[in-house]
Each structure stands twice: as structure tokens, then as C-alpha cells.
Amino acid sequence: MAWPHEDARATLEGTQEPVSKAKKMATSSAALPQSKSSSRPRWRPRARWIVLVVVLGALLVGGWLWLRDSSLAQVEKVNVTGATGETRRGVERAITIAAREMTTLHFDAAALRAALKPYPIVKSIEVRTHPLHKIDVIVHQYTPVATVVLGGRDVPVAADGTVLDGSTATGVPPLATNRVPVRGEIRERAVLEEIRVLAGATAAQRATVERVQQGPHGVELKFRGDAPMAYFGNGARARDQWIALRRVEADPASAGATYIDLRIPERPAAGGFGEGVGAGTDTAGTDTGVAADGTDTSSTDGTGDTTDQTDSTDGTGLQ
């Protein structure tokens, strides 16, 4: 015979047994080691691709660096255009020798310009490469606009004052300078003004200039023959002044003038019409200046002296 309290304890123990077994199974399953595939990081395949790309990039860069300096791209044919004058052969030879030390895939234009330093006539160069073995070099040269005497020689000078030593020039006027060029350039202000005036002319106009000088009217040009003197001031508007000079010379009203004042190119004036007035002489007080449009450009100040009214506006302060 079972007591009531024993039956109740048996019932309680029966209900607790499944719970304890479930806990044991859960604990044992948690204690089991996980498989290697489940613990492997998922980002490893992506890392492999990154490493592969880096390696391939390094190989490509290294291959390019090798190829661009290899004999496979060595310059073999050099085509030079634009070089003229007595320095043409020297310029072409210097370019060819320097270029054949390079490749079309790694061309050093700075080294090529350095090879041309003995030829100041060369202003700039353009280089066009044609892989694998050909290049074209276009040479741009300075245009001589005058000459200066250096060491007893007439040396051409470019429009920016660059001394073109080693070259010769014809059809350009000589300039006088008392200073030795600095680093191959004219720095004397008065000479630079004269160069600026000549640079604004055409080659045909420069060929007619016999002498360039500084005077009361700035830069003064004496032309060949009996052509009148021309006053340019500081030559800041040289191109316009040369155009005005052609216009005045073509005007019949300027016939017989001994000078043409071009300091104001919009209103050039021809003067020096009096008898016995020498070329280049300031004729203020002797006769009347005539502008290109035929109007009188002078006035009387009440003392009987004639005052020139073509005041300079070129910044030189010349009146």
C-alpha cells in the first residue's frame, strides 16, 4: 500500500526527468566542436582577389617601365623641320644625336632643349612621337630685328632682346649699346625701346631703316634716301605707328616733309616743310605741322613761336 505523499513525489520526479535530459542534450551539443568550414572567415575569397589585382598591377607597371626604356622603342628616325639659316645643320645634328639616345615611349623634351643651348636662335621646339621608332621635331626660331656690336662683331638681336650669338642677319639696322648683355639678353632700357620699335615693323620696312637713335622725341628712325625722319616715342604702340607711317607717306599732303611724328598713331603729323630745314631737325617755330588728315597741328603762343601740339602720350614724358 502506497502512501499519498509517495505518489505525489513520484509524479513530481517523473515530470522533472524530461526537463533534465533536455538540458543535458543542449549542454552536450553546445560543447561539441564546430566544423572548420563554419568557423572560416567569409572575407577570405575577397582578400585573394585584392592580392591578385595588386600583383597583376605591379607586373604591368614593371613591364611598362621596362618597355618604355628598352631598345624595342628606341628612336631611329628623326624628322626635323623649321631650322633655317647658317645654323640649320648644327641644329638638326644636335637634335638627331640627342633624340637617338631616347625612346618614343619615354621622350625627354627638356634634355633635347638642353642640347640646343649652343644655338640661341632656337626659340622653342615641338615634339611628336610615333611609336615605336619615329619622332617629328618642329623648330621655332627667333626673328632678328636688329644687330648690336659685340666683340667687334655684328650680332643679331631678337624682338625680346635675346642676343642670337652664332647667327647672322641681313636687312636689319644696327643699334648702339654701351652695356654687355646679361645672360644673353639686352637689358638697357633705351636699346629695348629701339628693339621694340623695329619689332613692330615688317621685314621690308626694317630693311629701309638706315639708323636708329634716341632723341628729344624718343626713338628716332632715319631711313635710306631722302625719306623723312620718324618719331616713335618709346614705341609702346609700334605696330600701330608703322601702319600710321604708311598712311602718312601715301598722303600727297606730306610730300616734302622732313619728319613724321608718330607718337600718337591715331593723329600722326608730318612737318619740316620750310626751306633749308635739314632732315631730322625739329621745325617748331619755322613752319606748320600737317596731320595725316590735312589739319593744322600747331598753334602760336602769342610770342611768335610755333608750339607743336602733338604731345606724347606714350609714357616717356616727351613733349
Summary of the structure (lengths in Angstrom):
residues: 319
radius of gyration: 44.8
end to end distance: 150.1
largest distance: 170.9
contacts: 890
relative contact order: 0.06
helix: 34%
strand: 24%
